[in-house]
Amino acid sequence: MLADEIIDAATSLLLDAEAASAVSIRAVAERVGVTPPSIYLHFADKDALLEAVCARYFEQLDEKLAEASIGVDDPLERALQMGMAYVRFAVDTPVLYREAFHHVSRPSSGPRSTRFSRHRRSSGSPGLSANSRKPVCSGPPRWATWCWNCGLPHTVLRR
């Protein structure tokens, strides 16, 4: 499917240059071997294309978090395993991590973070019991765990 090839090319350009500014419709078209107007049949503009790149990234992150929680019944252990998977994924994919979370922090982030946010709020979220939305820990301990998981990659990637 051409849309997938376009997303692959945009991702490749982003990884090669380590900056979203290197991703242009023209550069993506050249990499795919099509004309720039062909890109617009699938994506309205560069931002929509980057949105698709980020959406794919969040799908991959979601898969890693789900894998980390398989067979882990204890909610705190599940939170730890998911947190470790989150940090590993971020450290393994620093350019995409920065780009994805840069876009999520923008008010117009749209669907990029939808799946990830759903997963974060699911029973796999830190401090929630396995079979309900009832917190086994709440307030500062729960959010400290989540902040640590999110903050650690940012700290590691700054080095």
N, CA, C and O atoms as a GROMACS GRO file, in nm:
protein
  636
    1MET      N    1   0.085  -0.117   0.000
    1MET     CA    2   0.000   0.000   0.000
    1MET      C    3   0.090   0.124   0.000
    1MET      O    4   0.186   0.132   0.077
    2LEU      N    5   0.059   0.219  -0.085
    2LEU     CA    6   0.141   0.338  -0.100
    2LEU      C    7   0.148   0.420   0.028
    2LEU      O    8   0.254   0.475   0.060
    3ALA      N    9   0.039   0.430   0.101
    3ALA     CA   10   0.040   0.508   0.225
    3ALA      C   11   0.144   0.454   0.323
    3ALA      O   12   0.214   0.531   0.389
    4ASP      N   13   0.155   0.322   0.333
    4ASP     CA   14   0.256   0.262   0.422
    4ASP      C   15   0.397   0.292   0.374
    4ASP      O   16   0.486   0.319   0.455
    5GLU      N   17   0.418   0.287   0.243
    5GLU     CA   18   0.550   0.321   0.187
    5GLU      C   19   0.585   0.466   0.216
    5GLU      O   20   0.700   0.498   0.245
    6ILE      N   21   0.486   0.552   0.208
    6ILE     CA   22   0.507   0.695   0.236
    6ILE      C   23   0.545   0.714   0.382
    6ILE      O   24   0.638   0.790   0.413
    7ILE      N   25   0.475   0.647   0.472
    7ILE     CA   26   0.507   0.656   0.615
    7ILE      C   27   0.647   0.601   0.641
    7ILE      O   28   0.723   0.658   0.718
    8ASP      N   29   0.680   0.488   0.577
    8ASP     CA   30   0.814   0.431   0.591
    8ASP      C   31   0.921   0.531   0.546
    8ASP      O   32   1.022   0.549   0.614
    9ALA      N   33   0.898   0.595   0.432
    9ALA     CA   34   0.995   0.691   0.379
    9ALA      C   35   1.009   0.812   0.471
    9ALA      O   36   1.120   0.858   0.496
   10ALA      N   37   0.898   0.862   0.521
   10ALA     CA   38   0.903   0.977   0.613
   10ALA      C   39   0.976   0.939   0.741
   10ALA      O   40   1.055   1.017   0.793
   11THR      N   41   0.950   0.819   0.791
   11THR     CA   42   1.018   0.771   0.911
   11THR      C   43   1.168   0.760   0.885
   11THR      O   44   1.249   0.801   0.969
   12SER      N   45   1.204   0.706   0.772
   12SER     CA   46   1.345   0.692   0.735
   12SER      C   47   1.415   0.827   0.726
   12SER      O   48   1.526   0.843   0.776
   13LEU      N   49   1.350   0.924   0.663
   13LEU     CA   50   1.407   1.058   0.654
   13LEU      C   51   1.423   1.120   0.792
   13LEU      O   52   1.525   1.183   0.822
   14LEU      N   53   1.325   1.102   0.875
   14LEU     CA   54   1.330   1.154   1.012
   14LEU      C   55   1.447   1.092   1.088
   14LEU      O   56   1.521   1.162   1.157
   15LEU      N   57   1.463   0.961   1.076
   15LEU     CA   58   1.571   0.892   1.146
   15LEU      C   59   1.708   0.931   1.090
   15LEU      O   60   1.803   0.948   1.166
   16ASP      N   61   1.718   0.944   0.958
   16ASP     CA   62   1.846   0.980   0.896
   16ASP      C   63   1.894   1.118   0.941
   16ASP      O   64   2.012   1.135   0.973
   17ALA      N   65   1.804   1.214   0.943
   17ALA     CA   66   1.842   1.352   0.975
   17ALA      C   67   1.824   1.387   1.122
   17ALA      O   68   1.875   1.488   1.170
   18GLU      N   69   1.751   1.302   1.195
   18GLU     CA   70   1.720   1.326   1.336
   18GLU      C   71   1.645   1.457   1.359
   18GLU      O   72   1.658   1.520   1.464
   19ALA      N   73   1.567   1.498   1.258
   19ALA     CA   74   1.490   1.622   1.271
   19ALA      C   75   1.371   1.618   1.176
   19ALA      O   76   1.382   1.576   1.062
   20ALA      N   77   1.257   1.664   1.227
   20ALA     CA   78   1.136   1.668   1.144
   20ALA      C   79   1.151   1.766   1.029
   20ALA      O   80   1.083   1.753   0.927
   21SER      N   81   1.239   1.863   1.043
   21SER     CA   82   1.259   1.961   0.936
   21SER      C   83   1.313   1.897   0.809
   21SER      O   84   1.300   1.953   0.700
   22ALA      N   85   1.374   1.779   0.822
   22ALA     CA   86   1.427   1.709   0.704
   22ALA      C   87   1.319   1.637   0.626
   22ALA      O   88   1.342   1.593   0.514
   23VAL      N   89   1.203   1.624   0.686
   23VAL     CA   90   1.092   1.555   0.619
   23VAL      C   91   1.013   1.658   0.541
   23VAL      O   92   0.950   1.748   0.598
   24SER      N   93   1.016   1.644   0.410
   24SER     CA   94   0.936   1.731   0.324
   24SER      C   95   0.858   1.640   0.229
   24SER      O   96   0.897   1.526   0.204
   25ILE      N   97   0.751   1.691   0.178
   25ILE     CA   98   0.671   1.613   0.083
   25ILE      C   99   0.757   1.575  -0.037
   25ILE      O  100   0.749   1.463  -0.086
   26ARG      N  101   0.837   1.670  -0.084
   26ARG     CA  102   0.924   1.644  -0.200
   26ARG      C  103   1.026   1.533  -0.168
   26ARG      O  104   1.046   1.442  -0.249
   27ALA      N  105   1.091   1.540  -0.052
   27ALA     CA  106   1.191   1.440  -0.015
   27ALA      C  107   1.127   1.302   0.002
   27ALA      O  108   1.185   1.201  -0.038
   28VAL      N  109   1.009   1.298   0.060
   28VAL     CA  110   0.938   1.171   0.077
   28VAL      C  111   0.902   1.114  -0.060
   28VAL      O  112   0.921   0.995  -0.085
   29ALA      N  113   0.851   1.198  -0.148
   29ALA     CA  114   0.815   1.154  -0.283
   29ALA      C  115   0.936   1.097  -0.356
   29ALA      O  116   0.927   0.992  -0.420
   30GLU      N  117   1.050   1.165  -0.345
   30GLU     CA  118   1.173   1.116  -0.408
   30GLU      C  119   1.212   0.980  -0.352
   30GLU      O  120   1.250   0.890  -0.427
   31ARG      N  121   1.202   0.964  -0.222
   31ARG     CA  122   1.242   0.839  -0.158
   31ARG      C  123   1.149   0.724  -0.200
   31ARG      O  124   1.194   0.611  -0.217
   32VAL      N  125   1.020   0.754  -0.218
   32VAL     CA  126   0.923   0.651  -0.257
   32VAL      C  127   0.928   0.625  -0.407
   32VAL      O  128   0.893   0.516  -0.453
   33GLY      N  129   0.970   0.727  -0.483
   33GLY     CA  130   0.973   0.713  -0.628
   33GLY      C  131   0.844   0.755  -0.696
   33GLY      O  132   0.806   0.700  -0.799
   34VAL      N  133   0.777   0.852  -0.636
   34VAL     CA  134   0.653   0.905  -0.692
   34VAL      C  135   0.664   1.057  -0.700
   34VAL      O  136   0.762   1.115  -0.653
   35THR      N  137   0.565   1.120  -0.759
   35THR     CA  138   0.564   1.265  -0.765
   35THR      C  139   0.502   1.321  -0.636
   35THR      O  140   0.422   1.254  -0.572
   36PRO      N  141   0.539   1.443  -0.598
   36PRO     CA  142   0.481   1.502  -0.477
   36PRO      C  143   0.328   1.502  -0.473
   36PRO      O  144   0.271   1.476  -0.367
   37PRO      N  145   0.259   1.529  -0.585
   37PRO     CA  146   0.112   1.525  -0.577
   37PRO      C  147   0.057   1.388  -0.534
   37PRO      O  148  -0.052   1.380  -0.477
   38SER      N  149   0.132   1.282  -0.560
   38SER     CA  150   0.088   1.148  -0.518
   38SER      C  151   0.080   1.137  -0.366
   38SER      O  152  -0.004   1.065  -0.313
   39ILE      N  153   0.168   1.208  -0.298
   39ILE     CA  154   0.168   1.206  -0.152
   39ILE      C  155   0.039   1.267  -0.099
   39ILE      O  156  -0.020   1.219  -0.002
   40TYR      N  157  -0.004   1.376  -0.165
   40TYR     CA  158  -0.123   1.448  -0.120
   40TYR      C  159  -0.252   1.367  -0.137
   40TYR      O  160  -0.355   1.403  -0.080
   41LEU      N  161  -0.248   1.261  -0.213
   41LEU     CA  162  -0.364   1.173  -0.223
   41LEU      C  163  -0.386   1.095  -0.093
   41LEU      O  164  -0.496   1.046  -0.067
   42HIS      N  165  -0.280   1.085  -0.013
   42HIS     CA  166  -0.287   1.008   0.112
   42HIS      C  167  -0.277   1.094   0.237
   42HIS      O  168  -0.332   1.059   0.342
   43PHE      N  169  -0.207   1.206   0.226
   43PHE     CA  170  -0.184   1.293   0.342
   43PHE      C  171  -0.203   1.438   0.300
   43PHE      O  172  -0.148   1.481   0.198
   44ALA      N  173  -0.280   1.512   0.376
   44ALA     CA  174  -0.315   1.650   0.340
   44ALA      C  175  -0.193   1.742   0.335
   44ALA      O  176  -0.186   1.833   0.252
   45ASP      N  177  -0.097   1.718   0.425
   45ASP     CA  178   0.021   1.802   0.432
   45ASP      C  179   0.129   1.731   0.513
   45ASP      O  180   0.110   1.618   0.557
   46LYS      N  181   0.240   1.799   0.532
   46LYS     CA  182   0.351   1.741   0.608
   46LYS      C  183   0.309   1.706   0.750
   46LYS      O  184   0.348   1.601   0.802
   47ASP      N  185   0.231   1.792   0.813
   47ASP     CA  186   0.189   1.765   0.950
   47ASP      C  187   0.105   1.638   0.958
   47ASP      O  188   0.120   1.559   1.052
   48ALA      N  189   0.017   1.618   0.862
   48ALA     CA  190  -0.064   1.496   0.860
   48ALA      C  191   0.024   1.373   0.841
   48ALA      O  192  -0.002   1.267   0.899
   49LEU      N  193   0.127   1.387   0.761
   49LEU     CA  194   0.221   1.276   0.740
   49LEU      C  195   0.298   1.246   0.869
   49LEU      O  196   0.312   1.130   0.908
   50LEU      N  197   0.347   1.350   0.935
   50LEU     CA  198   0.416   1.329   1.063
   50LEU      C  199   0.322   1.272   1.168
   50LEU      O  200   0.363   1.194   1.254
   51GLU      N  201   0.196   1.310   1.160
   51GLU     CA  202   0.095   1.254   1.250
   51GLU      C  203   0.085   1.102   1.230
   51GLU      O  204   0.074   1.026   1.326
   52ALA      N  205   0.090   1.059   1.105
   52ALA     CA  206   0.084   0.916   1.074
   52ALA      C  207   0.209   0.844   1.123
   52ALA      O  208   0.201   0.731   1.172
   53VAL      N  209   0.325   0.909   1.110
   53VAL     CA  210   0.450   0.851   1.161
   53VAL      C  211   0.439   0.832   1.312
   53VAL      O  212   0.475   0.727   1.365
   54CYS      N  213   0.389   0.934   1.381
   54CYS     CA  214   0.374   0.927   1.527
   54CYS      C  215   0.269   0.824   1.567
   54CYS      O  216   0.287   0.752   1.666
   55ALA      N  217   0.161   0.815   1.492
   55ALA     CA  218   0.057   0.716   1.522
   55ALA      C  219   0.114   0.575   1.514
   55ALA      O  220   0.084   0.490   1.598
   56ARG      N  221   0.196   0.550   1.412
   56ARG     CA  222   0.258   0.418   1.400
   56ARG      C  223   0.352   0.393   1.518
   56ARG      O  224   0.357   0.282   1.572
   57TYR      N  225   0.424   0.495   1.557
   57TYR     CA  226   0.516   0.482   1.671
   57TYR      C  227   0.438   0.445   1.797
   57TYR      O  228   0.478   0.355   1.871
   58PHE      N  229   0.326   0.513   1.820
   58PHE     CA  230   0.246   0.483   1.939
   58PHE      C  231   0.185   0.343   1.932
   58PHE      O  232   0.168   0.279   2.035
   59GLU      N  233   0.153   0.296   1.813
   59GLU     CA  234   0.104   0.158   1.800
   59GLU      C  235   0.213   0.060   1.841
   59GLU      O  236   0.186  -0.038   1.910
   60GLN      N  237   0.337   0.087   1.797
   60GLN     CA  238   0.448   0.000   1.834
   60GLN      C  239   0.475   0.006   1.984
   60GLN      O  240   0.501  -0.097   2.047
   61LEU      N  241   0.468   0.124   2.042
   61LEU     CA  242   0.486   0.139   2.186
   61LEU      C  243   0.376   0.064   2.260
   61LEU      O  244   0.403  -0.004   2.360
   62ASP      N  245   0.255   0.077   2.213
   62ASP     CA  246   0.142   0.008   2.274
   62ASP      C  247   0.164  -0.143   2.273
   62ASP      O  248   0.135  -0.211   2.372
   63GLU      N  249   0.215  -0.196   2.163
   63GLU     CA  250   0.243  -0.339   2.154
   63GLU      C  251   0.348  -0.382   2.256
   63GLU      O  252   0.334  -0.485   2.320
   64LYS      N  253   0.453  -0.301   2.270
   64LYS     CA  254   0.558  -0.334   2.368
   64LYS      C  255   0.505  -0.331   2.510
   64LYS      O  256   0.540  -0.416   2.592
   65LEU      N  257   0.420  -0.233   2.541
   65LEU     CA  258   0.362  -0.225   2.675
   65LEU      C  259   0.270  -0.344   2.701
   65LEU      O  260   0.270  -0.400   2.810
   66ALA      N  261   0.192  -0.381   2.601
   66ALA     CA  262   0.102  -0.496   2.616
   66ALA      C  263   0.182  -0.624   2.636
   66ALA      O  264   0.148  -0.707   2.720
   67GLU      N  265   0.290  -0.641   2.558
   67GLU     CA  266   0.375  -0.760   2.572
   67GLU      C  267   0.434  -0.768   2.713
   67GLU      O  268   0.442  -0.876   2.772
   68ALA      N  269   0.476  -0.653   2.765
   68ALA     CA  270   0.540  -0.650   2.897
   68ALA      C  271   0.443  -0.689   3.009
   68ALA      O  272   0.486  -0.734   3.115
   69SER      N  273   0.314  -0.671   2.986
   69SER     CA  274   0.217  -0.699   3.092
   69SER      C  275   0.154  -0.838   3.082
   69SER      O  276   0.074  -0.875   3.168
   70ILE      N  277   0.188  -0.912   2.979
   70ILE     CA  278   0.130  -1.046   2.961
   70ILE      C  279   0.171  -1.136   3.078
   70ILE      O  280   0.289  -1.151   3.109
   71GLY      N  281   0.071  -1.196   3.140
   71GLY     CA  282   0.094  -1.291   3.248
   71GLY      C  283   0.136  -1.231   3.380
   71GLY      O  284   0.171  -1.304   3.473
   72VAL      N  285   0.133  -1.099   3.391
   72VAL     CA  286   0.171  -1.033   3.516
   72VAL      C  287   0.043  -0.989   3.585
   72VAL      O  288  -0.019  -0.890   3.546
   73ASP      N  289   0.004  -1.062   3.690
   73ASP     CA  290  -0.122  -1.034   3.758
   73ASP      C  291  -0.112  -0.922   3.861
   73ASP      O  292  -0.206  -0.845   3.878
   74ASP      N  293   0.000  -0.913   3.928
   74ASP     CA  294   0.016  -0.810   4.031
   74ASP      C  295   0.024  -0.673   3.964
   74ASP      O  296   0.112  -0.650   3.881
   75PRO      N  297  -0.066  -0.581   4.000
   75PRO     CA  298  -0.070  -0.451   3.933
   75PRO      C  299   0.058  -0.369   3.949
   75PRO      O  300   0.097  -0.298   3.856
   76LEU      N  301   0.123  -0.378   4.063
   76LEU     CA  302   0.246  -0.301   4.080
   76LEU      C  303   0.360  -0.362   4.000
   76LEU      O  304   0.441  -0.289   3.942
   77GLU      N  305   0.367  -0.494   3.996
   77GLU     CA  306   0.468  -0.560   3.913
   77GLU      C  307   0.442  -0.532   3.765
   77GLU      O  308   0.536  -0.510   3.688
   78ARG      N  309   0.314  -0.532   3.726
   78ARG     CA  310   0.279  -0.500   3.587
   78ARG      C  311   0.323  -0.357   3.554
   78ARG      O  312   0.377  -0.332   3.447
   79ALA      N  313   0.299  -0.265   3.646
   79ALA     CA  314   0.340  -0.126   3.625
   79ALA      C  315   0.492  -0.118   3.609
   79ALA      O  316   0.541  -0.044   3.523
   80LEU      N  317   0.565  -0.192   3.690
   80LEU     CA  318   0.711  -0.193   3.680
   80LEU      C  319   0.756  -0.249   3.546
   80LEU      O  320   0.841  -0.190   3.479
   81GLN      N  321   0.698  -0.362   3.505
   81GLN     CA  322   0.735  -0.424   3.378
   81GLN      C  323   0.702  -0.332   3.260
   81GLN      O  324   0.781  -0.319   3.166
   82MET      N  325   0.585  -0.270   3.266
   82MET     CA  326   0.546  -0.178   3.159
   82MET      C  327   0.638  -0.055   3.159
   82MET      O  328   0.676  -0.006   3.053
   83GLY      N  329   0.672  -0.008   3.277
   83GLY     CA  330   0.762   0.107   3.286
   83GLY      C  331   0.898   0.076   3.227
   83GLY      O  332   0.956   0.158   3.155
   84MET      N  333   0.950  -0.042   3.257
   84MET     CA  334   1.079  -0.082   3.202
   84MET      C  335   1.072  -0.097   3.050
   84MET      O  336   1.164  -0.057   2.979
   85ALA      N  337   0.962  -0.152   3.000
   85ALA     CA  338   0.944  -0.166   2.856
   85ALA      C  339   0.935  -0.028   2.790
   85ALA      O  340   0.991  -0.006   2.683
   86TYR      N  341   0.866   0.063   2.855
   86TYR     CA  342   0.851   0.200   2.806
   86TYR      C  343   0.988   0.267   2.793
   86TYR      O  344   1.019   0.327   2.691
   87VAL      N  345   1.068   0.257   2.898
   87VAL     CA  346   1.200   0.320   2.898
   87VAL      C  347   1.289   0.256   2.791
   87VAL      O  348   1.356   0.327   2.716
   88ARG      N  349   1.289   0.122   2.783
   88ARG     CA  350   1.370   0.054   2.680
   88ARG      C  351   1.329   0.099   2.541
   88ARG      O  352   1.415   0.128   2.457
   89PHE      N  353   1.199   0.106   2.516
   89PHE     CA  354   1.150   0.145   2.384
   89PHE      C  355   1.194   0.288   2.352
   89PHE      O  356   1.238   0.315   2.240
   90ALA      N  357   1.182   0.377   2.448
   90ALA     CA  358   1.222   0.516   2.426
   90ALA      C  359   1.371   0.528   2.397
   90ALA      O  360   1.412   0.601   2.306
   91VAL      N  361   1.451   0.457   2.474
   91VAL     CA  362   1.597   0.463   2.456
   91VAL      C  363   1.638   0.399   2.323
   91VAL      O  364   1.733   0.443   2.259
   92ASP      N  365   1.566   0.296   2.281
   92ASP     CA  366   1.596   0.229   2.154
   92ASP      C  367   1.552   0.312   2.033
   92ASP      O  368   1.603   0.292   1.923
   93THR      N  369   1.458   0.403   2.053
   93THR     CA  370   1.403   0.482   1.942
   93THR      C  371   1.402   0.631   1.978
   93THR      O  372   1.295   0.693   1.977
   94PRO      N  373   1.517   0.690   2.010
   94PRO     CA  374   1.518   0.827   2.064
   94PRO      C  375   1.462   0.934   1.971
   94PRO      O  376   1.392   1.024   2.016
   95VAL      N  377   1.492   0.925   1.843
   95VAL     CA  378   1.445   1.029   1.750
   95VAL      C  379   1.293   1.025   1.740
   95VAL      O  380   1.227   1.128   1.747
   96LEU      N  381   1.238   0.906   1.723
   96LEU     CA  382   1.093   0.893   1.713
   96LEU      C  383   1.025   0.926   1.845
   96LEU      O  384   0.917   0.985   1.847
   97TYR      N  385   1.088   0.890   1.955
   97TYR     CA  386   1.033   0.921   2.087
   97TYR      C  387   1.018   1.072   2.102
   97TYR      O  388   0.913   1.122   2.141
   98ARG      N  389   1.126   1.144   2.072
   98ARG     CA  390   1.122   1.291   2.086
   98ARG      C  391   1.015   1.351   1.995
   98ARG      O  392   0.937   1.437   2.038
   99GLU      N  393   1.012   1.306   1.872
   99GLU     CA  394   0.915   1.362   1.777
   99GLU      C  395   0.772   1.331   1.820
   99GLU      O  396   0.686   1.419   1.818
  100ALA      N  397   0.747   1.207   1.858
  100ALA     CA  398   0.611   1.168   1.897
  100ALA      C  399   0.564   1.247   2.018
  100ALA      O  400   0.451   1.296   2.020
  101PHE      N  401   0.648   1.259   2.118
  101PHE     CA  402   0.605   1.329   2.238
  101PHE      C  403   0.607   1.480   2.222
  101PHE      O  404   0.538   1.551   2.295
  102HIS      N  405   0.685   1.529   2.130
  102HIS     CA  406   0.679   1.672   2.096
  102HIS      C  407   0.541   1.703   2.040
  102HIS      O  408   0.480   1.804   2.075
  103HIS      N  409   0.492   1.616   1.952
  103HIS     CA  410   0.360   1.637   1.892
  103HIS      C  411   0.248   1.618   1.992
  103HIS      O  412   0.148   1.690   1.988
  104VAL      N  413   0.262   1.522   2.082
  104VAL     CA  414   0.158   1.497   2.182
  104VAL      C  415   0.141   1.618   2.272
  104VAL      O  416   0.030   1.646   2.317
  105SER      N  417   0.249   1.689   2.298
  105SER     CA  418   0.240   1.805   2.388
  105SER      C  419   0.172   1.924   2.323
  105SER      O  420   0.136   2.020   2.391
  106ARG      N  421   0.154   1.918   2.191
  106ARG     CA  422   0.085   2.027   2.122
  106ARG      C  423  -0.065   2.008   2.134
  106ARG      O  424  -0.114   1.895   2.131
  107PRO      N  425  -0.139   2.117   2.147
  107PRO     CA  426  -0.285   2.107   2.162
  107PRO      C  427  -0.354   2.038   2.046
  107PRO      O  428  -0.459   1.977   2.065
  108SER      N  429  -0.297   2.045   1.928
  108SER     CA  430  -0.362   1.986   1.810
  108SER      C  431  -0.310   1.846   1.781
  108SER      O  432  -0.309   1.804   1.666
  109SER      N  433  -0.268   1.774   1.884
  109SER     CA  434  -0.204   1.645   1.861
  109SER      C  435  -0.297   1.540   1.801
  109SER      O  436  -0.249   1.439   1.750
  110GLY      N  437  -0.426   1.561   1.805
  110GLY     CA  438  -0.520   1.473   1.738
  110GLY      C  439  -0.508   1.328   1.778
  110GLY      O  440  -0.488   1.298   1.896
  111PRO      N  441  -0.519   1.238   1.681
  111PRO     CA  442  -0.524   1.095   1.712
  111PRO      C  443  -0.390   1.032   1.743
  111PRO      O  444  -0.385   0.914   1.777
  112ARG      N  445  -0.280   1.106   1.732
  112ARG     CA  446  -0.148   1.048   1.753
  112ARG      C  447  -0.138   0.971   1.883
  112ARG      O  448  -0.083   0.861   1.888
  113SER      N  449  -0.190   1.029   1.988
  113SER     CA  450  -0.172   0.968   2.119
  113SER      C  451  -0.294   0.892   2.168
  113SER      O  452  -0.296   0.844   2.281
  114THR      N  453  -0.395   0.879   2.086
  114THR     CA  454  -0.520   0.819   2.130
  114THR      C  455  -0.501   0.677   2.180
  114THR      O  456  -0.544   0.644   2.290
  115ARG      N  457  -0.437   0.593   2.102
  115ARG     CA  458  -0.422   0.453   2.139
  115ARG      C  459  -0.332   0.440   2.262
  115ARG      O  460  -0.362   0.362   2.353
  116PHE      N  461  -0.223   0.515   2.264
  116PHE     CA  462  -0.133   0.512   2.378
  116PHE      C  463  -0.206   0.558   2.504
  116PHE      O  464  -0.192   0.496   2.609
  117SER      N  465  -0.283   0.665   2.493
  117SER     CA  466  -0.356   0.716   2.609
  117SER      C  467  -0.457   0.615   2.660
  117SER      O  468  -0.474   0.598   2.780
  118ARG      N  469  -0.526   0.548   2.568
  118ARG     CA  470  -0.621   0.444   2.608
  118ARG      C  471  -0.548   0.334   2.684
  118ARG      O  472  -0.596   0.286   2.786
  119HIS      N  473  -0.433   0.295   2.632
  119HIS     CA  474  -0.358   0.188   2.697
  119HIS      C  475  -0.311   0.232   2.836
  119HIS      O  476  -0.318   0.155   2.931
  120ARG      N  477  -0.266   0.355   2.846
  120ARG     CA  478  -0.218   0.408   2.974
  120ARG      C  479  -0.330   0.410   3.076
  120ARG      O  480  -0.308   0.387   3.195
  121ARG      N  481  -0.453   0.439   3.029
  121ARG     CA  482  -0.567   0.445   3.120
  121ARG      C  483  -0.629   0.308   3.146
  121ARG      O  484  -0.717   0.294   3.231
  122SER      N  485  -0.584   0.206   3.071
  122SER     CA  486  -0.644   0.073   3.086
  122SER      C  487  -0.600   0.010   3.218
  122SER      O  488  -0.535   0.073   3.300
  123SER      N  489  -0.638  -0.114   3.235
  123SER     CA  490  -0.602  -0.184   3.360
  123SER      C  491  -0.452  -0.201   3.374
  123SER      O  492  -0.404  -0.238   3.482
  124GLY      N  493  -0.378  -0.175   3.268
  124GLY     CA  494  -0.233  -0.184   3.278
  124GLY      C  495  -0.169  -0.059   3.334
  124GLY      O  496  -0.047  -0.055   3.351
  125SER      N  497  -0.246   0.041   3.363
  125SER     CA  498  -0.189   0.164   3.415
  125SER      C  499  -0.134   0.144   3.554
  125SER      O  500  -0.184   0.062   3.631
  126PRO      N  501  -0.029   0.219   3.586
  126PRO     CA  502   0.031   0.204   3.718
  126PRO      C  503  -0.070   0.222   3.831
  126PRO      O  504  -0.148   0.317   3.833
  127GLY      N  505  -0.067   0.128   3.923
  127GLY     CA  506  -0.149   0.142   4.043
  127GLY      C  507  -0.292   0.096   4.031
  127GLY      O  508  -0.368   0.111   4.126
  128LEU      N  509  -0.332   0.041   3.917
  128LEU     CA  510  -0.470  -0.007   3.905
  128LEU      C  511  -0.472  -0.157   3.921
  128LEU      O  512  -0.381  -0.227   3.878
  129SER      N  513  -0.577  -0.206   3.984
  129SER     CA  514  -0.588  -0.350   4.001
  129SER      C  515  -0.614  -0.416   3.866
  129SER      O  516  -0.662  -0.351   3.773
  130ALA      N  517  -0.582  -0.544   3.856
  130ALA     CA  518  -0.589  -0.614   3.728
  130ALA      C  519  -0.730  -0.625   3.673
  130ALA      O  520  -0.748  -0.624   3.551
  131ASN      N  521  -0.830  -0.634   3.759
  131ASN     CA  522  -0.965  -0.661   3.712
  131ASN      C  523  -1.060  -0.545   3.727
  131ASN      O  524  -1.180  -0.560   3.702
  132SER      N  525  -1.012  -0.431   3.766
  132SER     CA  526  -1.102  -0.317   3.780
  132SER      C  527  -1.027  -0.188   3.761
  132SER      O  528  -0.905  -0.188   3.744
  133ARG      N  529  -1.099  -0.080   3.763
  133ARG     CA  530  -1.036   0.051   3.754
  133ARG      C  531  -1.006   0.106   3.893
  133ARG      O  532  -0.967   0.221   3.908
  134LYS      N  533  -1.026   0.022   3.995
  134LYS     CA  534  -1.002   0.067   4.132
  134LYS      C  535  -0.852   0.072   4.160
  134LYS      O  536  -0.782  -0.028   4.142
  135PRO      N  537  -0.802   0.187   4.203
  135PRO     CA  538  -0.659   0.198   4.233
  135PRO      C  539  -0.619   0.114   4.354
  135PRO      O  540  -0.688   0.113   4.455
  136VAL      N  541  -0.505   0.043   4.341
  136VAL     CA  542  -0.448  -0.023   4.458
  136VAL      C  543  -0.357   0.075   4.530
  136VAL      O  544  -0.330   0.060   4.649
  137CYS      N  545  -0.312   0.173   4.460
  137CYS     CA  546  -0.246   0.286   4.522
  137CYS      C  547  -0.291   0.407   4.442
  137CYS      O  548  -0.320   0.396   4.323
  138SER      N  549  -0.296   0.519   4.505
  138SER     CA  550  -0.345   0.637   4.435
  138SER      C  551  -0.264   0.758   4.478
  138SER      O  552  -0.172   0.749   4.558
  139GLY      N  553  -0.302   0.869   4.422
  139GLY     CA  554  -0.236   0.993   4.458
  139GLY      C  555  -0.090   0.993   4.420
  139GLY      O  556  -0.053   0.939   4.316
  140PRO      N  557  -0.005   1.052   4.504
  140PRO     CA  558   0.136   1.067   4.471
  140PRO      C  559   0.209   0.938   4.434
  140PRO      O  560   0.286   0.940   4.338
  141PRO      N  561   0.190   0.824   4.505
  141PRO     CA  562   0.265   0.705   4.464
  141PRO      C  563   0.234   0.660   4.322
  141PRO      O  564   0.325   0.625   4.246
  142ARG      N  565   0.107   0.662   4.286
  142ARG     CA  566   0.068   0.619   4.152
  142ARG      C  567   0.127   0.713   4.047
  142ARG      O  568   0.187   0.667   3.949
  143TRP      N  569   0.110   0.841   4.066
  143TRP     CA  570   0.159   0.936   3.966
  143TRP      C  571   0.310   0.949   3.968
  143TRP      O  572   0.370   0.979   3.865
  144ALA      N  573   0.372   0.927   4.082
  144ALA     CA  574   0.519   0.927   4.088
  144ALA      C  575   0.574   0.815   4.002
  144ALA      O  576   0.674   0.833   3.932
  145THR      N  577   0.508   0.698   4.008
  145THR     CA  578   0.551   0.586   3.926
  145THR      C  579   0.540   0.620   3.778
  145THR      O  580   0.633   0.597   3.701
  146TRP      N  581   0.426   0.675   3.740
  146TRP     CA  582   0.406   0.708   3.599
  146TRP      C  583   0.502   0.818   3.555
  146TRP      O  584   0.557   0.811   3.445
  147CYS      N  585   0.523   0.919   3.637
  147CYS     CA  586   0.615   1.028   3.602
  147CYS      C  587   0.758   0.977   3.589
  147CYS      O  588   0.832   1.020   3.501
  148TRP      N  589   0.795   0.884   3.677
  148TRP     CA  590   0.929   0.826   3.668
  148TRP      C  591   0.945   0.756   3.534
  148TRP      O  592   1.046   0.773   3.466
  149ASN      N  593   0.845   0.676   3.497
  149ASN     CA  594   0.851   0.603   3.370
  149ASN      C  595   0.861   0.698   3.252
  149ASN      O  596   0.935   0.672   3.157
  150CYS      N  597   0.789   0.808   3.258
  150CYS     CA  598   0.791   0.905   3.147
  150CYS      C  599   0.914   0.994   3.154
  150CYS      O  600   0.972   1.028   3.050
  151GLY      N  601   0.954   1.033   3.273
  151GLY     CA  602   1.064   1.126   3.288
  151GLY      C  603   1.201   1.065   3.265
  151GLY      O  604   1.291   1.132   3.215
  152LEU      N  605   1.217   0.939   3.298
  152LEU     CA  606   1.347   0.875   3.282
  152LEU      C  607   1.395   0.877   3.137
  152LEU      O  608   1.510   0.913   3.113
  153PRO      N  609   1.312   0.841   3.040
  153PRO     CA  610   1.361   0.847   2.902
  153PRO      C  611   1.405   0.988   2.862
  153PRO      O  612   1.506   1.004   2.794
  154HIS      N  613   1.330   1.090   2.904
  154HIS     CA  614   1.368   1.227   2.870
  154HIS      C  615   1.506   1.259   2.927
  154HIS      O  616   1.588   1.322   2.860
  155THR      N  617   1.531   1.216   3.050
  155THR     CA  618   1.660   1.242   3.114
  155THR      C  619   1.772   1.166   3.044
  155THR      O  620   1.877   1.223   3.015
  156VAL      N  621   1.750   1.039   3.015
  156VAL     CA  622   1.851   0.956   2.950
  156VAL      C  623   1.881   1.009   2.810
  156VAL      O  624   1.997   1.014   2.769
  157LEU      N  625   1.779   1.048   2.737
  157LEU     CA  626   1.798   1.092   2.599
  157LEU      C  627   1.865   1.228   2.589
  157LEU      O  628   1.916   1.263   2.482
  158ARG      N  629   1.867   1.305   2.695
  158ARG     CA  630   1.934   1.436   2.692
  158ARG      C  631   2.085   1.422   2.697
  158ARG      O  632   2.157   1.515   2.660
  159ARG      N  633   2.134   1.309   2.741
  159ARG     CA  634   2.279   1.290   2.756
  159ARG      C  635   2.347   1.275   2.624
  159ARG      O  636   2.469   1.258   2.619
   0.00000   0.00000   0.00000
